[in-house]
Amino acid sequence: MRLRAANALPLGLMFLLAAMTFLLQYAVQRGGPGERAVPRHEPDAVIENFHVESLGKDGKPESTFAAPKMFHFPDDDSAEVLYPRMVHIASDGGRVTATANRGVLTRDGEEGFLYGNVVLIREGTPERETMRAETEFLHVQNEKHVVQTDRPVIITEGNQIVSGVGMELHQDTRELKLFSQVRSTIDAKK
């Protein structure tokens, strides 16, 4: 039996239709090229020697934020920084400085999260000595001028050493709270 072109054409069209149906089903089940991919947390910009200064209502510097490297992530509009340095200048001119190995800033920059070897230094005043706090995590709330941690912290101020778990510092009022396992050592001045 010889196959004629008239008989082959319908068979060819049926084969082509079956192949197209199979390819469409495969594309729908696996996701076609037109399907939007889930955004990954990858940086879209890298900024080196980053420095920002915010001014208060009176036009005077209120805080500064600097880092040797910053990565911006478009999926949540956050930023990750390496070796950040945050400085808050209180209304009386005193400074509170926070440094860490790594930090994450929220979209609006109102909150910062510092990780690894976090050191917080509150400059001394004529009435109080310099305070130094060391921890592994610090949550900075810029708008409220509050820093917090839920991790162990060691605080030194003059001849006094205080340790505990959980801390909250109100930068404007210089009020410091420790939440649990608080221990203190005071060395007598000689």
MARVEX-732768 format. One record per residue (C-alpha): x, y, z; residue number from 0. Coordinates in pm, 1 decimal. Layout:
BEGIN
u = X, v = Y, w = Z, lolo = NUM .
...
END
This chain:
BEGIN
u = 0.0, v = 0.0, w = 0.0, lolo = 0 .
u = 137.0, v = 332.5, w = -104.3, lolo = 1 .
u = 87.2, v = 638.5, w = 108.1, lolo = 2 .
u = -31.9, v = 930.3, w = -93.0, lolo = 3 .
u = 10.4, v = 1296.6, w = -4.1, lolo = 4 .
u = -364.1, v = 1332.2, w = 35.3, lolo = 5 .
u = -364.5, v = 1063.7, w = 307.8, lolo = 6 .
u = -43.2, v = 1187.2, w = 474.5, lolo = 7 .
u = -159.3, v = 1546.0, w = 523.1, lolo = 8 .
u = -438.0, v = 1467.7, w = 775.2, lolo = 9 .
u = -207.0, v = 1230.3, w = 964.5, lolo = 10 .
u = 65.7, v = 1495.2, w = 977.4, lolo = 11 .
u = -178.7, v = 1759.4, w = 1105.0, lolo = 12 .
u = -305.9, v = 1521.1, w = 1376.6, lolo = 13 .
u = 52.5, v = 1446.2, w = 1482.9, lolo = 14 .
u = 130.4, v = 1821.7, w = 1495.6, lolo = 15 .
u = -186.1, v = 1887.5, w = 1699.1, lolo = 16 .
u = -97.6, v = 1609.9, w = 1946.0, lolo = 17 .
u = 258.2, v = 1745.8, w = 1985.1, lolo = 18 .
u = 130.8, v = 2102.5, w = 2044.7, lolo = 19 .
u = -117.5, v = 1977.3, w = 2306.0, lolo = 20 .
u = 160.6, v = 1791.3, w = 2487.3, lolo = 21 .
u = 389.7, v = 2098.5, w = 2482.3, lolo = 22 .
u = 113.1, v = 2328.5, w = 2610.8, lolo = 23 .
u = 30.1, v = 2091.3, w = 2895.0, lolo = 24 .
u = 400.6, v = 2070.9, w = 2987.6, lolo = 25 .
u = 436.8, v = 2451.0, w = 2981.4, lolo = 26 .
u = 131.7, v = 2502.1, w = 3205.2, lolo = 27 .
u = 243.4, v = 2243.5, w = 3460.4, lolo = 28 .
u = 608.5, v = 2358.2, w = 3476.3, lolo = 29 .
u = 555.2, v = 2731.2, w = 3434.7, lolo = 30 .
u = 622.2, v = 2896.2, w = 3107.4, lolo = 31 .
u = 867.6, v = 3172.5, w = 3028.1, lolo = 32 .
u = 594.6, v = 3432.7, w = 3071.0, lolo = 33 .
u = 530.1, v = 3328.5, w = 3431.3, lolo = 34 .
u = 669.3, v = 3569.3, w = 3687.5, lolo = 35 .
u = 950.4, v = 3423.7, w = 3894.7, lolo = 36 .
u = 946.9, v = 3449.8, w = 4272.4, lolo = 37 .
u = 1181.0, v = 3736.6, w = 4366.6, lolo = 38 .
u = 1501.2, v = 3622.7, w = 4530.3, lolo = 39 .
u = 1682.2, v = 3809.3, w = 4805.0, lolo = 40 .
u = 1975.1, v = 3922.2, w = 4593.6, lolo = 41 .
u = 2129.3, v = 4271.0, w = 4591.5, lolo = 42 .
u = 2064.0, v = 4501.8, w = 4300.5, lolo = 43 .
u = 2308.9, v = 4769.6, w = 4414.8, lolo = 44 .
u = 2631.3, v = 4786.8, w = 4615.8, lolo = 45 .
u = 2741.1, v = 5115.8, w = 4768.8, lolo = 46 .
u = 3088.5, v = 5165.0, w = 4910.3, lolo = 47 .
u = 3185.3, v = 5414.2, w = 5182.6, lolo = 48 .
u = 2820.7, v = 5489.1, w = 5260.0, lolo = 49 .
u = 2751.9, v = 5790.0, w = 5488.9, lolo = 50 .
u = 2418.4, v = 5951.6, w = 5578.1, lolo = 51 .
u = 2345.8, v = 6233.4, w = 5818.6, lolo = 52 .
u = 1997.8, v = 6321.1, w = 5940.9, lolo = 53 .
u = 1910.7, v = 6664.5, w = 6069.6, lolo = 54 .
u = 1671.5, v = 6758.0, w = 6346.3, lolo = 55 .
u = 1394.0, v = 7015.5, w = 6319.7, lolo = 56 .
u = 1642.7, v = 7286.0, w = 6416.5, lolo = 57 .
u = 1871.5, v = 7193.8, w = 6125.8, lolo = 58 .
u = 2145.9, v = 7054.4, w = 6347.8, lolo = 59 .
u = 2282.1, v = 6702.1, w = 6298.3, lolo = 60 .
u = 2078.1, v = 6447.7, w = 6495.3, lolo = 61 .
u = 2231.4, v = 6121.6, w = 6380.6, lolo = 62 .
u = 2480.1, v = 5976.7, w = 6137.9, lolo = 63 .
u = 2507.2, v = 5635.2, w = 5981.9, lolo = 64 .
u = 2814.4, v = 5509.3, w = 5799.6, lolo = 65 .
u = 2944.7, v = 5180.1, w = 5662.8, lolo = 66 .
u = 3225.0, v = 5075.4, w = 5429.1, lolo = 67 .
u = 2981.5, v = 4867.6, w = 5220.9, lolo = 68 .
u = 2603.0, v = 4853.9, w = 5177.9, lolo = 69 .
u = 2391.9, v = 4612.0, w = 4972.8, lolo = 70 .
u = 2038.4, v = 4707.8, w = 4863.4, lolo = 71 .
u = 1778.1, v = 4430.3, w = 4817.0, lolo = 72 .
u = 1481.8, v = 4515.7, w = 4589.1, lolo = 73 .
u = 1251.0, v = 4231.7, w = 4703.2, lolo = 74 .
u = 1184.8, v = 4393.9, w = 5044.2, lolo = 75 .
u = 1363.7, v = 4728.3, w = 4987.4, lolo = 76 .
u = 1597.3, v = 4657.1, w = 5278.6, lolo = 77 .
u = 1970.2, v = 4718.1, w = 5301.9, lolo = 78 .
u = 2246.6, v = 4513.5, w = 5457.7, lolo = 79 .
u = 2564.1, v = 4686.4, w = 5572.3, lolo = 80 .
u = 2905.7, v = 4562.6, w = 5674.7, lolo = 81 .
u = 3069.9, v = 4712.9, w = 5985.1, lolo = 82 .
u = 2805.9, v = 4981.1, w = 6043.2, lolo = 83 .
u = 2858.3, v = 5279.8, w = 6273.5, lolo = 84 .
u = 2550.6, v = 5465.1, w = 6402.9, lolo = 85 .
u = 2583.2, v = 5785.2, w = 6606.2, lolo = 86 .
u = 2291.5, v = 5960.3, w = 6778.7, lolo = 87 .
u = 2354.4, v = 6311.9, w = 6904.5, lolo = 88 .
u = 2134.7, v = 6393.3, w = 7203.1, lolo = 89 .
u = 1984.6, v = 6737.3, w = 7258.1, lolo = 90 .
u = 2246.5, v = 6809.4, w = 7527.4, lolo = 91 .
u = 2524.9, v = 6731.6, w = 7278.4, lolo = 92 .
u = 2609.4, v = 6387.4, w = 7421.3, lolo = 93 .
u = 2662.8, v = 6105.0, w = 7175.3, lolo = 94 .
u = 2553.4, v = 5742.5, w = 7169.0, lolo = 95 .
u = 2755.5, v = 5534.3, w = 6922.6, lolo = 96 .
u = 2677.2, v = 5179.1, w = 6809.6, lolo = 97 .
u = 2907.0, v = 4959.9, w = 6599.5, lolo = 98 .
u = 2876.9, v = 4598.3, w = 6482.0, lolo = 99 .
u = 3004.7, v = 4345.0, w = 6229.4, lolo = 100 .
u = 2683.5, v = 4353.8, w = 6024.4, lolo = 101 .
u = 2355.9, v = 4541.7, w = 6013.2, lolo = 102 .
u = 2019.1, v = 4536.9, w = 5837.8, lolo = 103 .
u = 1810.0, v = 4848.4, w = 5774.2, lolo = 104 .
u = 1438.2, v = 4848.2, w = 5702.7, lolo = 105 .
u = 1281.5, v = 5007.4, w = 5397.0, lolo = 106 .
u = 1227.4, v = 5347.1, w = 5557.4, lolo = 107 .
u = 1549.5, v = 5340.6, w = 5761.5, lolo = 108 .
u = 1358.7, v = 5386.0, w = 6085.2, lolo = 109 .
u = 1476.2, v = 5055.2, w = 6226.6, lolo = 110 .
u = 1816.5, v = 4894.3, w = 6226.5, lolo = 111 .
u = 1927.5, v = 4552.3, w = 6342.8, lolo = 112 .
u = 2293.3, v = 4510.4, w = 6439.0, lolo = 113 .
u = 2453.7, v = 4167.3, w = 6458.3, lolo = 114 .
u = 2786.4, v = 4034.9, w = 6581.8, lolo = 115 .
u = 3025.9, v = 4206.2, w = 6821.3, lolo = 116 .
u = 2785.9, v = 4492.9, w = 6890.9, lolo = 117 .
u = 2935.9, v = 4773.1, w = 7101.5, lolo = 118 .
u = 2725.0, v = 5062.9, w = 7228.8, lolo = 119 .
u = 2905.3, v = 5360.8, w = 7384.7, lolo = 120 .
u = 2726.4, v = 5647.6, w = 7560.3, lolo = 121 .
u = 2961.5, v = 5940.1, w = 7611.2, lolo = 122 .
u = 3016.9, v = 6054.8, w = 7964.2, lolo = 123 .
u = 2885.9, v = 6377.3, w = 8112.4, lolo = 124 .
u = 3016.1, v = 6580.1, w = 8405.6, lolo = 125 .
u = 2771.9, v = 6382.6, w = 8624.5, lolo = 126 .
u = 2821.9, v = 6034.1, w = 8473.0, lolo = 127 .
u = 3109.5, v = 5835.9, w = 8332.5, lolo = 128 .
u = 3117.6, v = 5682.5, w = 7986.3, lolo = 129 .
u = 2900.3, v = 5372.4, w = 7951.4, lolo = 130 .
u = 2997.4, v = 5078.7, w = 7728.4, lolo = 131 .
u = 2757.9, v = 4791.5, w = 7647.6, lolo = 132 .
u = 2859.3, v = 4475.4, w = 7459.9, lolo = 133 .
u = 2616.7, v = 4222.5, w = 7310.2, lolo = 134 .
u = 2562.5, v = 4014.6, w = 6995.6, lolo = 135 .
u = 2238.9, v = 4179.2, w = 6876.7, lolo = 136 .
u = 2089.4, v = 4527.7, w = 6899.4, lolo = 137 .
u = 1756.7, v = 4661.1, w = 6766.6, lolo = 138 .
u = 1776.8, v = 5036.0, w = 6697.0, lolo = 139 .
u = 1454.5, v = 5238.4, w = 6669.7, lolo = 140 .
u = 1560.0, v = 5574.1, w = 6524.5, lolo = 141 .
u = 1228.2, v = 5756.1, w = 6556.3, lolo = 142 .
u = 1190.6, v = 5668.0, w = 6926.3, lolo = 143 .
u = 1564.2, v = 5699.6, w = 7002.9, lolo = 144 .
u = 1553.8, v = 5358.5, w = 7172.8, lolo = 145 .
u = 1793.2, v = 5065.1, w = 7145.6, lolo = 146 .
u = 1702.6, v = 4715.4, w = 7266.5, lolo = 147 .
u = 1840.0, v = 4364.7, w = 7288.0, lolo = 148 .
u = 1699.7, v = 4036.3, w = 7412.2, lolo = 149 .
u = 2045.5, v = 3879.0, w = 7433.1, lolo = 150 .
u = 2308.5, v = 3874.8, w = 7709.9, lolo = 151 .
u = 2473.1, v = 4211.9, w = 7760.9, lolo = 152 .
u = 2772.2, v = 4336.0, w = 7964.2, lolo = 153 .
u = 2772.0, v = 4702.1, w = 8064.3, lolo = 154 .
u = 3062.9, v = 4890.2, w = 8214.4, lolo = 155 .
u = 3040.5, v = 5240.5, w = 8353.4, lolo = 156 .
u = 3336.3, v = 5366.5, w = 8547.8, lolo = 157 .
u = 3417.0, v = 5111.5, w = 8817.7, lolo = 158 .
u = 3083.5, v = 4928.8, w = 8784.3, lolo = 159 .
u = 3018.7, v = 4619.7, w = 8571.9, lolo = 160 .
u = 2659.4, v = 4505.3, w = 8515.7, lolo = 161 .
u = 2549.3, v = 4203.1, w = 8317.3, lolo = 162 .
u = 2208.3, v = 4068.5, w = 8230.4, lolo = 163 .
u = 1984.6, v = 3935.8, w = 7958.6, lolo = 164 .
u = 1772.2, v = 4190.6, w = 7774.7, lolo = 165 .
u = 1832.8, v = 4565.5, w = 7774.0, lolo = 166 .
u = 1650.7, v = 4881.8, w = 7671.3, lolo = 167 .
u = 1819.0, v = 5221.8, w = 7651.8, lolo = 168 .
u = 1627.9, v = 5545.6, w = 7593.0, lolo = 169 .
u = 1889.9, v = 5768.5, w = 7436.1, lolo = 170 .
u = 1729.0, v = 6104.5, w = 7513.5, lolo = 171 .
u = 1657.4, v = 6040.7, w = 7882.6, lolo = 172 .
u = 1959.8, v = 5808.7, w = 7929.8, lolo = 173 .
u = 1729.8, v = 5563.5, w = 8107.1, lolo = 174 .
u = 1864.3, v = 5207.3, w = 8100.7, lolo = 175 .
u = 1663.6, v = 4894.3, w = 8182.0, lolo = 176 .
u = 1790.7, v = 4536.9, w = 8222.4, lolo = 177 .
u = 1529.5, v = 4262.5, w = 8216.6, lolo = 178 .
u = 1664.0, v = 3937.3, w = 8365.1, lolo = 179 .
u = 1959.7, v = 3760.2, w = 8524.9, lolo = 180 .
u = 2104.2, v = 4094.5, w = 8635.3, lolo = 181 .
u = 2435.5, v = 4089.4, w = 8821.4, lolo = 182 .
u = 2650.8, v = 4381.7, w = 8925.4, lolo = 183 .
u = 3004.7, v = 4430.3, w = 9050.4, lolo = 184 .
u = 3133.0, v = 4757.7, w = 9189.1, lolo = 185 .
u = 3505.6, v = 4800.9, w = 9249.9, lolo = 186 .
u = 3583.3, v = 5041.8, w = 9531.7, lolo = 187 .
u = 3784.4, v = 5342.5, w = 9413.1, lolo = 188 .
u = 4123.7, v = 5368.4, w = 9576.4, lolo = 189 .
END
